[in-house]
Amino acid sequence: MFASLLTVCLMVVAPVAMADDPIKDLIDQEVPALKDGTRMTPEVVERAILEACARRKFQASVVSPGLITARWEHGKHSFEVSIPYTESRYSIRYKDSERMDYNPVKHRIDDDYNEYVAGLAEYIEAGLDVALDRLKRAMNPSTRVVRINPRRAV
């Protein structure tokens, strides 16, 4: 009986002990550029990052040109990341957290952290792709689609 109870207790506690993942900072993610090497301005990259933060429910602020700090909160759980960026690269780095089971010795945190950061990176990538498409159209205005009204076409 005691052995069974001990086994059940260990099974209940084991997933909690294994729930913490190593922090996965995203370092030097590439900002896309046109085939000829033309890049977006840092201001366009900044706007894409801020929009992605807003869509993923991060409170973000520009600390200085080239550096954004973003904070995610849910109830009493929160974490903060720094997002340094240039016209060619960006990173998402762990900064601080509350009630996310952060272990500074092992550099581990609640696995939700990595999921939220990965989701933020996906939204940033999507925003940068949209910005790149805008840049592409601005560089080559002849690629605009002309719609013909069939009632007026001769």
Residue pairs with C-beta under 8 A, 6 or more apart in sequence:
19 101
19 110
19 111
20 101
20 103
20 106
20 108
20 109
20 110
20 111
21 108
21 109
21 110
21 111
21 113
21 114
22 106
22 107
22 108
23 94
23 107
23 108
23 109
23 113
23 114
24 114
24 117
24 118
25 91
25 92
25 93
25 94
26 91
26 92
26 93
26 117
26 121
27 91
27 93
28 89
28 90
28 91
29 89
29 90
29 91
29 92
29 121
29 124
29 125
30 88
30 89
31 39
31 40
31 45
31 85
31 86
31 87
31 88
31 89
31 90
31 128
32 128
32 129
32 132
33 39
33 40
33 88
33 132
34 132
34 135
34 136
34 139
38 135
38 139
39 87
39 88
40 87
40 128
40 131
40 132
40 135
41 87
42 65
42 66
42 85
42 86
42 87
44 131
44 135
45 85
45 86
45 87
45 90
45 128
45 131
46 62
46 65
46 68
46 85
47 127
47 131
48 124
48 127
48 128
48 130
48 131
49 60
49 68
49 83
49 85
49 90
49 124
49 127
50 60
50 62
50 68
51 123
51 127
52 120
52 123
52 124
52 126
52 127
53 59
53 60
53 68
53 70
53 120
54 60
55 123
56 72
56 116
56 119
56 120
56 123
57 72
58 70
58 71
58 72
58 120
59 70
59 71
59 72
59 73
60 68
60 69
60 70
60 71
60 83
61 68
61 69
61 70
62 68
63 69
63 82
66 84
66 85
66 86
67 82
67 83
67 84
67 85
68 82
68 83
68 84
68 85
69 80
69 81
69 82
69 83
69 95
70 80
70 81
70 83
70 120
71 78
71 79
71 80
71 81
72 78
72 79
72 80
72 116
76 98
76 99
77 98
77 99
77 100
77 110
77 112
78 97
78 98
78 99
78 100
79 94
79 95
79 96
79 97
79 98
79 100
79 109
79 113
79 116
80 95
80 96
80 97
81 92
81 93
81 94
81 95
81 117
81 120
82 92
82 93
82 95
83 90
83 91
83 92
83 93
84 90
84 91
84 93
85 91
90 124
92 117
92 120
92 121
94 109
94 113
97 109
97 113
100 109
100 110
100 112
100 113
101 108
101 109
101 110
102 108
102 109
102 110
103 109
136 143
137 143
137 144
